[in-house]
């Protein structure tokens, strides 16, 4: 397992993310945030591994933008 670091985010954002992931299959806010950040970094580098379709990525981006995170 790779070493981990602590990333501090505002508590209101954490609470909103916690509500957002309810019923989605994500076990924690951390798991969700890591998933989203990996997706964004992979997309920026052009390294998409095919796990998400272009439509799925666009849907995630639209959702994040509507929530004010992008």
Secondary structure as UniProt FT lines:
FT   HELIX           11..20
FT   TURN            21..23
FT   HELIX           29..45
FT   HELIX           54..66
FT   TURN            67..68
//
